């Protein structure tokens, strides 16, 4: 299987021009296989979970307010801007490759600039809130995920640990899309020099063909990762069992029931005053570790 696309230039030299689009089809097939596999597992194999009763919710999170903030307004607005930009980039970047031709480049780089602006905004926002550590994957996260996978393979007899505000899978998804995002933004900004924009007229000779080839490879790889990742992301966003998460990205909050059902209050402590929960030393340590998350 060819992994790259190459052409012969007028001097008979072989020049790299990007990744093979077989990788794009592979990402679509992998994304679809994951979605079908999960749908079968969730529909027919996984034991049906019952939500905690009112008494259990009260006992596990006595201080929890009726609306537990999960995403601030800034985070929600920036997420939906990001979603619009990425969907536009996917449609304008990938659909022409799949055979439906239309003038895509201008819309593509405009959406690309929105993604680039989001990337800078998100980085500054996270640094300003001193929130850099919230996505760190530690040994505890890996163990937690391993136990969850074990429980999926043998759904009974394994006590599945609940996560803090961000599960290991969320963090892994964040890192994968962050790496792919940085790749497409960095290469895309340079690739804008090859097309006419409001900033400059096209000049493909500004860099040697071999350098363009490498940039196109990284742009293509980032694009392919996005295709698979966004397919799975949208599937989970629409899945009936996960819709409470999607609602939290619209309304900003989750209910105490979902909080107790899906999270470990020690790892993600909340209180009616939004202050770190006081109590046992373990809770206080966890509260301080989760501060600002
Ligand atoms: C989800 C993100 C993105 C996806 C899926 C994506 C996808 C693609 C694909 C598949 C191509 C064709 C590459 C090839 O022929 O080998 C392309 C070209 C291009 N992309 Fe992106 N892209 C993304 C982000 C960006 C960003 C952030 C920018 C700019 C800031 C950008 C600017 C460009 C430009 C200017 C081209 C045309 C280059 C040329 O044909 O000379 N892209 N993109």
Boltz pocket constraint, residues with backbone or C-beta under 6 A from the ligand:
constraints:
  - pocket:
      binder: B
      contacts: [[A, 17], [A, 18], [A, 19], [A, 85], [A, 86], [A, 89], [A, 90], [A, 93], [A, 94], [A, 97], [A, 105], [A, 108], [A, 109], [A, 111], [A, 112], [A, 113], [A, 115], [A, 116], [A, 181], [A, 184], [A, 185], [A, 187], [A, 188], [A, 189], [A, 191], [A, 192], [A, 193], [A, 194], [A, 195], [A, 216], [A, 219], [A, 220], [A, 222], [A, 223], [A, 224], [A, 226], [A, 227]]
      max_distance: 6.0
